[in-house]
Amino acid sequence: MSEVSLTKRKEKCENCTKQCNKKQSENGASSHQEEEEVNGQVHDSSQLLLSACLSCEGCLSEEESLKISQQNLEEVKRVLALNKKCDVSKHKVLVASVCPQSLPFFAVKFGVDITDAAHKLCGFLKSIGVQFVFDTTLAAGFSILECQKEFIQRYRRRHHDSHALPMFTSSCPGWIRYSERVLGSLVTPHICTARSPQQIMGCLIKDYFSKQQKLSPEKVYHVLVAPCFDKKLEAVREEFYNSLLETRDVDCVLTSGEIYCLMEQRKTSVEELDSVPLDHVMGDSGDVALVRHEGRGSEGFLEHVYKHAAKELFGVDVQEITYKNLRNRDFQEVTLERDGETLLQFAAVYGFRNIQTLVHRMRKGRVPYQLVEVLSCPGGCLSGRGQSESEAAGRVDKVLVQQMEEAYSSLPLRLPEVNPALHTLYQDWLQGQDSAQTSTLLHTQYKNQSQSHTQPPHMQW
C-alpha cells in the first residue's frame, strides 16, 4: 500500500487485537472519542470498521511493515533507474501482470472500451521500461479449477471430516488475514487451499516464464496491478518467498490508482499512448483475447464451483444461477433442489458487516452452506479501495463503480475448462492435474495465527 495509506491506517486503528489494546494503554489513549464518517455512517475512532485497519501496526510485525512499505511506486522507479545504469549485474527483467478487475478502471478513466484500455495501459508500462505485460485471467483459471477439484474432494469426505465443509474461498487476502489473525481454528481448516490468482500468476512468472526466457527467477522483477491494497499483504507472505534465491513470486503490488497516479506524474495523456497488445505467458504470437469469468466483478468462484459440483455430484446441468438476496445484495445464496430435496446451498458474502453475520452463525452451528465465496470489499473486487475511492472525499465513488461494472460485463465469458492453454500448462509445466508439482505450486496452507479465538467485543464491522 502507499506510504500515505499505511500511515493513515496506523493513525486510525485502535483496539483490533490484544496488541492494539496493549499499545493503547501504553500510549495513554485519550478517553475522548473522536468521531468520523465511514461508508456514510458515523463511527468513533475506537470502533473503526475492520476493513479500514486490517494492516495496522498492531497486526503487522516490524518486518512485515517494512516489506509492505517497499511496495510502492518509488521502489518500481528504483528498479527502473538501476536498469538504465551500466551495471548489467543489477539489471532485472520487469514483468507486469494486470488483474482483469483493474482493466475496467482504466477503461473508464481513458474513456475507451476494455480492450483499448488494456492496449493503452500496456503501451504506457512498456514506455517506462516494463518488458512484458500479461493479463492474470489464465492464473485465475488455474485457481478456479483447483477450487472446483478441492470442493468435490471435501464434499465426498464430509461425513468423516468435520472440517471438510463448509469450504471458504481463498482469493481475498483481507478475508484470509482476518481468518488467520482473529478467527483462527474456527475457520482456517475450512479455507480452500488453492492459491489466489495473484499468487498463481507469481508462480507462472517466476517458475514457468523465467525458464522459458532462460532467466533465473531473481533476475525477474514481477509487478502486479490490482484493485485493492490488501493484495500487498498477500505478496509478502512467508510461503511465497524463495529464501535460497532471495526472490518473491510477486515482488511488488501496485493498485490501479497508483499506476494512474504515475501516469499523471509523467503528464501522460491517453491520446499520446501507443496501443500495444498484451503478451502471452506461453510466448504465442498475436493479440490476447480478453475474457472474463462468471460472477459480478470478481472471479466467480461460487458460480464455477456450483455448476461443476451440480454436474459432477448430481448429474445436473445448471445453465443459469438464481441468487436470493438475504440481508442485502452483498449477502446472497443459491440453492440446487431436486424433488423437494436440497442438494447444494452456496452463499456469496461480501463486506465485513456480512462476514460478521456469517461468523456468528457459524459459531452457533447454523451455517447450512457447503461453500461460501467470501470477499472483504462490499460489491466485490471491482470495488477495491485501490481504485474505487473518489479523489476528494476518500469514499467509494458509486458512479465510478457502476461504470466499471458495466465495462467488465462487456467482456465475453469463457469457462476455464475449455481454455486449451490451461490444459497445455497442466501437462508441460505441472506434469499433470494430480501431480506433486500441481499440489506444490498451485496450493498453500492457511494456519491459525490468533492469540484468541473470540472476536473482541468492541470490534465493529
Rosetta blueprint (number, residue, H / E / L):
1 M L
2 S L
3 E H
4 V H
5 S H
6 L H
7 T H
8 K H
9 R H
10 K H
11 E H
12 K H
13 C L
14 E L
15 N L
16 C L
17 T L
18 K H
19 Q H
20 C H
21 N H
22 K H
23 K H
24 Q H
25 S H
26 E H
27 N L
28 G L
29 A L
30 S L
31 S L
32 H L
33 Q L
34 E L
35 E E
36 E E
37 E E
38 V E
39 N L
40 G L
41 Q E
42 V E
43 H E
44 D E
45 S H
46 S H
47 Q H
48 L L
49 L E
50 L H
51 S H
52 A H
53 C L
54 L L
55 S L
56 C L
57 E L
58 G L
59 C L
60 L L
61 S L
62 E H
63 E H
64 E H
65 S H
66 L H
67 K H
68 I H
69 S H
70 Q L
71 Q L
72 N L
73 L H
74 E H
75 E H
76 V H
77 K H
78 R H
79 V H
80 L H
81 A H
82 L H
83 N H
84 K H
85 K L
86 C L
87 D L
88 V H
89 S H
90 K H
91 H L
92 K L
93 V E
94 L E
95 V E
96 A E
97 S E
98 V E
99 C L
100 P L
101 Q L
102 S L
103 L H
104 P H
105 F H
106 F H
107 A H
108 V H
109 K H
110 F H
111 G L
112 V L
113 D L
114 I H
115 T H
116 D H
117 A H
118 A H
119 H H
120 K H
121 L H
122 C H
123 G H
124 F H
125 L H
126 K H
127 S H
128 I L
129 G L
130 V L
131 Q L
132 F E
133 V E
134 F E
135 D E
136 T L
137 T H
138 L H
139 A H
140 A H
141 G H
142 F H
143 S H
144 I H
145 L H
146 E H
147 C H
148 Q H
149 K H
150 E H
151 F H
152 I H
153 Q H
154 R H
155 Y H
156 R H
157 R L
158 R L
159 H L
160 H L
161 D L
162 S L
163 H L
164 A L
165 L L
166 P L
167 M E
168 F E
169 T L
170 S L
171 S L
172 C L
173 P H
174 G H
175 W H
176 I H
177 R H
178 Y H
179 S H
180 E H
181 R H
182 V H
183 L H
184 G H
185 S H
186 L H
187 V L
188 T H
189 P H
190 H H
191 I E
192 C L
193 T L
194 A E
195 R L
196 S L
197 P H
198 Q H
199 Q H
200 I H
201 M H
202 G H
203 C H
204 L H
205 I H
206 K H
207 D H
208 Y H
209 F H
210 S H
211 K H
212 Q H
213 Q L
214 K L
215 L L
216 S L
217 P H
218 E H
219 K H
220 V E
221 Y E
222 H E
223 V E
224 L E
225 V E
226 A E
227 P L
228 C L
229 F L
230 D L
231 K H
232 K H
233 L H
234 E H
235 A H
236 V L
237 R L
238 E H
239 E H
240 F H
241 Y E
242 N E
243 S L
244 L L
245 L L
246 E L
247 T E
248 R E
249 D L
250 V L
251 D L
252 C E
253 V E
254 L E
255 T E
256 S H
257 G H
258 E H
259 I H
260 Y H
261 C H
262 L H
263 M H
264 E H
265 Q H
266 R L
267 K L
268 T L
269 S L
270 V H
271 E H
272 E H
273 L L
274 D L
275 S L
276 V L
277 P L
278 L L
279 D L
280 H L
281 V L
282 M L
283 G L
284 D L
285 S L
286 G L
287 D L
288 V L
289 A L
290 L L
291 V L
292 R E
293 H L
294 E L
295 G L
296 R L
297 G L
298 S L
299 E L
300 G L
301 F H
302 L H
303 E H
304 H H
305 V H
306 Y H
307 K H
308 H H
309 A H
310 A H
311 K H
312 E H
313 L H
314 F H
315 G L
316 V L
317 D L
318 V L
319 Q L
320 E L
321 I L
322 T L
323 Y L
324 K E
325 N E
326 L E
327 R E
328 N E
329 R L
330 D L
331 F E
332 Q E
333 E E
334 V E
335 T E
336 L E
337 E E
338 R E
339 D L
340 G L
341 E E
342 T E
343 L E
344 L E
345 Q E
346 F E
347 A E
348 A E
349 V E
350 Y E
351 G L
352 F H
353 R H
354 N H
355 I H
356 Q H
357 T H
358 L H
359 V H
360 H H
361 R H
362 M H
363 R H
364 K L
365 G L
366 R L
367 V L
368 P L
369 Y L
370 Q L
371 L E
372 V E
373 E E
374 V E
375 L E
376 S L
377 C L
378 P L
379 G L
380 G L
381 C H
382 L H
383 S H
384 G L
385 R L
386 G L
387 Q L
388 S L
389 E E
390 S L
391 E L
392 A L
393 A L
394 G L
395 R L
396 V E
397 D L
398 K H
399 V H
400 L H
401 V H
402 Q H
403 Q H
404 M H
405 E H
406 E H
407 A H
408 Y H
409 S H
410 S L
411 L L
412 P L
413 L E
414 R L
415 L L
416 P H
417 E H
418 V H
419 N L
420 P H
421 A H
422 L H
423 H H
424 T H
425 L H
426 Y H
427 Q H
428 D H
429 W L
430 L L
431 Q L
432 G L
433 Q L
434 D L
435 S L
436 A H
437 Q H
438 T H
439 S H
440 T H
441 L H
442 L H
443 H E
444 T L
445 Q L
446 Y L
447 K L
448 N L
449 Q L
450 S L
451 Q L
452 S L
453 H L
454 T L
455 Q L
456 P L
457 P L
458 H L
459 M L
460 Q E
461 W L
